[in-house]
Amino acid sequence: LHHTSTLQHALKAQRQQCRQFGSGAREQLRRVLVVSKLTRLEFEKIREEQLSDECLEQRIRDRGTDYDALKYYHHLHKDVERQVVRSFQQHGIEVQVVNRITIHKDALQWADLIVPIGGDGTFLLAAGRASPFFLSNGKKTPVVGFNSDPRRSEGRLMLPKQYSVQVDEAVRRIIAQDFRWMHRSRIRTTLVGAATTERPSPMDLHEFHSQPVEHQEVMSTAPNGKSRILPYLALNEVFIGEMLSARVSHLHLRIDSSDVTTKTKSSGLCVSTGTGSTSWLTSMNRLSTNNVKDLLAIVRKRTGRTGSPLDTIDPESVSQEYNDNLVFAPDDPRLCYSIREQICVGVWPNPKGLESRGFAKEIFVKSRCVDASLVIDGSIAYNFNDGARALLEVYPEDSLLTIDMDD
């Protein structure tokens, strides 16, 4: 468990690091690594590399896919990318461009700043690689993103949408340190037990192929055997469950220092950070306006009163407030777990001793599944079948360093 004094000490050290980076930023910010979104058109070209452009276009059109739209959005993204690269270069800063396929450890270690260009998925890709387990030089490289399609993409992790157009102004502010530093907590996943003696092979769910892992080997001895820290840190969430969504996920959970292990049957477990609380966590727990209307109708029926204060309640505002309260701060050191569609025969809505949603400092999970995965930020998956065990925690030194320019 992380004691308050330890957390405060780590946060103080992080603030000191930010001040050091901020002093003389013009001298320190010399190298920028742009992580480019792999557009759908680029993906199609890679997948069908044997085809000419004309043949690829015809094949895409034959599928009924709007080729003109693919081409339009490809160029839309590339236009923003070129603006960002040119703007940094005009300030004398060296720039490298990589994407999901070409990103590698040497480029990450080379960079003073990592700049994903695309949407939140591209930001998560860059953040996943900006991990101390990938970087052997020990530095914490900031990650700052540009939304290349603000009309279609919310881009919560990116700079405010106006900077998709005002690229030069955003770059000027970055170089001038005209922003606020912020830290986003991330989840560290440790595999525990005899099954960790061999390096686990991750699967990139975007490309459906094994993902090569370039990282420092981190092994330690746990009370119940060897443990292995996974190199990918989760900025949004860790999901554990059966890959076939129709199959029930059998998981054993232990929260914090509790001696009680709870056996659960559900559609899987989602463990979220404050950053991820605006995403999947909210989606699976949100309360709709119609839900509130139905609840108010039940309360009115049970009270048997008309003209009560309940009649003045706006269901939409109640729903909005409830959903807003699901979100917590991105630098919050706690984890929020949510057991999806939990099966609770006879003890609905919660099993004895464990709420279906709650906060924790650490979560221990043991699998009783047959074809399950542990998925980090919806992208990197590890097999997590019967007998596999994992410990999910938040360490201050694992937080992602980024900036806030939301005026």
Salt bridges, closest charged atoms under 4 A:
GLU42 OE2 - LYS78 NZ 3.12
GLU44 OE2 - ARG40 NE 2.85
GLU44 OE1 - ARG47 NH2 3.02
GLU44 OE2 - ARG63 NH2 2.81
GLU48 OE1 - ARG59 NH1 3.22
GLU57 OE2 - ARG61 NE 3.03
ASP68 OD1 - ARG61 NH2 2.86
ASP79 OD1 - ARG82 NH2 2.49
GLU81 OE1 - HIS77 NE2 3.31
GLU81 OE1 - LYS78 NZ 3.31
ASP112 OD1 - ARG31 NH2 3.53
ASP112 OD1 - LYS139 NZ 3.61
ASP149 OD2 - ARG152 NE 2.67
GLU154 OE1 - LYS161 NZ 3.99
GLU169 OE2 - ARG172 NH2 2.82
ASP178 OD2 - ARG172 NH2 3.79
ASP178 OD2 - ARG173 NE 3.17
ASP204 OD1 - ARG100 NH1 3.92
GLU217 OE1 - ARG199 NH2 2.73
GLU217 OE1 - HIS215 NE2 3.66
GLU217 OE2 - ARG228 NH1 1.89
GLU242 OE1 - ARG247 NH1 3.74
ASP311 OD1 - ARG300 NE 2.73
ASP332 OD2 - ARG334 NH2 2.92
ASP386 OD1 - ARG368 NH1 2.63
GLU397 OE2 - ARG188 NH2 3.93
ASP398 OD2 - ARG188 NE 2.75
ASP404 OD2 - ARG180 NH2 3.18
ASP407 OD2 - ARG173 NH1 3.12
